Amino acid sequence: MFVSRCSSKKVWPSTGPEFQHERESAVTAPKPVVLLVPLLTDIVKGIKEMITEASFYLFNATQRRVYFQNIKILIPATWKANSYGKPKHDSYEKAEVIVAAPYWKHGDEPYTLQYGECGNMGKYIHFTPNFLVNDYLIDVYGSRGRVFVHERYNNEKPFYNWTKSILNDKYSFIPRCASDLTGIYICEKKSCTEGNCVINQLTGLFKEGCAFIPERTQTAKSSIMYMQSLSSVVEFCNEGNHNREAPNLQNRMCDYRSTWDVIISSMDFNNTLPRTDASLPPPPTFSLLQKRDRVICLVLEVSHSMNGDDRINRLRQAAEFYLLQVVEDNSYVGIVTFNNEGEIRSQLHQIVNKHVRKQLASYLPTAAPSGGTNICVDGNIYGSEIILLTAGEDGGIIECFSNVINSGSIIHTIALGPSAAKEVEQLAHETGGLACFASDRLDSNDLIDGFSAISTGNGDTFSHSIQACLVTSFNALQFSRTVTIDSTVGKDTFFVVTWQTAEPPRITLLDPSGKSYTNKDFEVNTVSQVARLQILGIAEVGEWTYALMNTHLSLQALTMTVTSRAANSNIPAINVKAHVSSDRNEYSRSMVVYAQVSQGLSPILGANVTAIIKPETGDPLILELLDNGAGSDIVKNDGVYSRYIYSFSENGRYNLKVHVQRANKTVRPHPTVPWSHSMYIPGYVENGKIQMNPPRPSVINNEDIQTRVGGFSRTASGGSFIMSAVPTRPHTDVFPPCKIIDFHARTANDVIILSWTASGDDLDQGQAEIRTSESPLELRDNFDKTMLEIFVFKPEAFATENITIIYVAIRVIEKASLHSDVSNIAQAVKFVPPMDYLTDNVKYSVSRIVLLGFGLITSICLITSVTICALKKRKKVVVTETATNLL
C-alpha cells in the first residue's frame, strides 16, 4: 500500500537523516502483505489517524505554516475491489511513504531512505503494518503522528564530550539538541559494574551499555528530531538552541545548521508565511485509489523523421522485444502509429498467452516512413500509460501540453536521435513517466534499454522482466561473454540476438552444465533480424557462456540481451534502479549518478557497478560507482552506489545505463543501520521510578542474507537527462574537490588517530589540509585562521584540567587551487582520571598523530610542506617531530 502525493497545499519537507527530506504524502507496498480482512481495514485506519495527528503537530511545529490537506492512499491491486477511485499519475514507484513487510535490519522500526545531500528530499518513508496497528509500539517510539513528523534519530555516537563554556567544565553527554532535557543514565549491559555506568579511562565517555532514560514529564520544547515522544517537545531545534558540538548527522551533513534553518530555507518554504488567524487548519481529506488492470498504448512515430539510420527496423526490434518479453501478463496493450495523423494499428488486447504477444508484435510498423510529425494525443485515457517514441520536431506540441498532461495518463517518452522534439521530456516529467534517449550510433542498444526500463509501477517486482545482460559489439568478427543467472531469477529466461544484415550470426550458448544451444535451437526472424531462445522452466543457476560470430563480409552490430523474472513468488529478485540527481542541468553545477542495488528492501553490498553515460554524438563516459561513504556517496554500505559526473562533452541529451556484477563471494551486511530511523526509547522516569519499555522490536534473523545471494549480473537503464551551457573544450577547471564527510579522530594512549575516506580533484581527487581548534564553530567559519597541523601535538595550547578536547577539520585542495568545503569536525579527547591529574599535574602529551586515508588518490599537506602521496587503500601515516614515515 502507499500514500500518494498531496494534491494541493505545500507539504512539509521533513528533516530526515537529521537533514531535510520532502514529505508529500503517499502509502504503498512493494509486495502486498497477505493479511486478514479486518487487519486491512485497520491499516487504512491507522494511516488516516497517523497523518491527521501529524498534520496538526506539523502545523504547530512549523509555526503555523504548513499542514497536510489532501492525501491519496493507493490500495494494492491484490486487495478485494471496492468503490475505490482510479489513480491518475500516482504509482508505487513515485510514493513518498510505503507500508510493507519489515526490512530485516529495522524490524518494525520506521525509517527513511535518504542518500542525497542536506536539503534533498528522501526517497521514501517505510512503515510496517505491525507499526500501524499495534499500540504497544507507541511506548517505544511515541505516537505515530509524531513519529511521522520526526523520521530520524542518529545513534552513531550515543555519547560525546561536551564543553560547558561558563564553567569551563567537560561532560560526557548525549548528542541531543536542547540541554534542558532531564533524565538519568543507567547501564543495560554487563559491561557496567554494580549497575552503574562506567567511564572509559581513555575517552572520558561512558562505556557501551549505558543508556539515557529521560523523565516522562519535561519542560523542554525541543527537539522533535531528538525525542519527539515527550509530550512537551513541540519544536524543531533552531539557531538559538541548536547543539553544534554534537557529533551527529545533522551537524556533519548540514554544516552545523539547525533543523529549522534547513527547513525554512528550503524551496518548499520560500515565501511561505505563517497563518495570521487563530483558527486551526482543517483535518486532511483522504482518497482511496486502486489501480486494477494495466493499460498501455504504444504510440510510435512513422513520419519522414524515421528515415535513415535503420530507425524503423530498430524500432521494430525494440518494440517487439518489449511485447514478447517485458510487458507483464494480464496487461492490456494497444498500438498507434502517427505522422501528421494517427492510425490505430491494434485495439487493446489483454496479454494472456504467447499467441497474443506475437499477434501484437505483428501489428508493429514495417513500411517506409512518410509525412510530418504531430505528437498531440486526444481522447479519454485516464489511468492508462503511453509509451511515446518520436524522432521528429513538432512545433505545435506546446499548444496541446495542458490537454495531454490533464488527460490522466502516465506518459513515458523515448526520444530517438538528435532532432526529436525538445519538449517531450517535459511530458514524462509532468505525468510521472520515464524519459529515455536513444542515439543513432550503430553500436547502440539504447532503444532496447529504453523499452526494458518501462515496467509496471504497482510495486509488484515479482512480475518485472529483469535484464541480466545487454552487450553490443560492432568492430569484432566474433565475441564471447558470460552472464550469471543467480538463484533469485530464472523464470521466463530469454536469450535474444539482434543483427543488421540479411543472415544471422553464428550463435553458440552453453549452460552451466555444459549443454549447448545453437542457431537451430533459436527462433530466428530474418525480417526483423532477431533470434530468440526461451529456456523452459527455471533456468539453471550459474554462468552461461555465449559466443556470436559475424558470418557477413562487412562489420555489423551484434547484440545479445538476456532477460529473466523472479524464480520464486516469495523471494524478491535482485534489482537495480539507476537515476541522476537532476533531469536538466547546467554545466558547472554538480551532478550525481546513482544506482540502488537491492533485493526487496535489503541493500546488496560488494557489487561492481559501472555507469555508461552516452551523449548524442560524442564518445561515452564510463564511471565506476562507489558505496564507500566518500564524495557523492553520503552513506557507506547502504547499497546505493554513486559518483559525481562533470566531464560533459556537449550540450543536449545524455543516456544513462549501468552494469552491475558481483562474484560468488561472501559479503556480510554492515553492522550498523545505514539510513534514517526512529529513536528507540528504552524507558522513562516517572515519579522517581524507572519504567522500562519493551525491548527494541526484534529484526528478522537474516544475518547471512548477503552470503546467500551469491554472484549475479544486471543491466539497467537510468533514463536520460539534458545538459546545457557546456563550454567548448578545453574546459576551465571549475569543479572543486568534494567535502570530506566522514572525518574521525580518536586517541589511543599518546597517539591521535585521524581517519577519513579521501575525496579529490574535480570532486574526486586532491590534497588535504588539516587544522585544529578548541572551537568547532571557529573551524567552520574561520578555517584559514585556525592552527595548521602539525608534526607534534602541542598540549599547552589546549590542555584544560583533566580533559583535553581538540576539534580537527580537514579541507581538500586541488592543483588549480580550488578547495572543498570544510569537512565535518572531528573531536579528539584526552581524558586523565582525577587521581592521575592530581599526581601528574597535567604533564602529559600526545606525541604522535596517525593519519588513516581510505579510497581514492589523495595527499596530505602539513605545515612543513612535506607531502605524503598515494594513499590508495588503508594505510597509516605516523607523524613525529623529526620525520614522516609511511607504515
ZIZIMO-V322235 format. One record per helix or strand of 2 or more residues. SS is the DSSP state (@ for helix, = for strand). FROM is the first residue (numbers start at 0). TO is the last residue. If there is no record, write none. Layout:
ss->(SS SS)
from->(FROM FROM)
to->(TO TO)
//
This chain:
ss->(= @ = @ = @ = = = @ @ @ = = = = @ @ @ @ = = @ @ = = @ = @ = @ = @ @ = = = = = @ = = = = = = = = = = = = = = = @ = = = = @ @ = @ = = @ = = = = =)
from->(1 15 25 36 69 91 96 110 123 128 135 143 159 168 182 209 223 248 258 266 284 294 303 310 331 341 353 384 396 409 423 434 445 460 465 477 488 505 515 518 522 529 541 557 573 583 590 601 607 620 639 651 675 682 688 704 711 743 750 765 775 782 786 794 802 825 833 847 857 866 874 883)
to->(3 17 26 60 74 93 98 112 126 132 140 149 163 172 186 214 226 252 263 268 289 300 305 325 337 349 360 389 404 415 430 437 451 462 472 484 497 509 517 520 524 537 548 565 579 585 598 602 614 625 644 661 676 685 691 708 723 747 757 772 780 784 787 796 812 830 839 854 860 868 878 885)
//
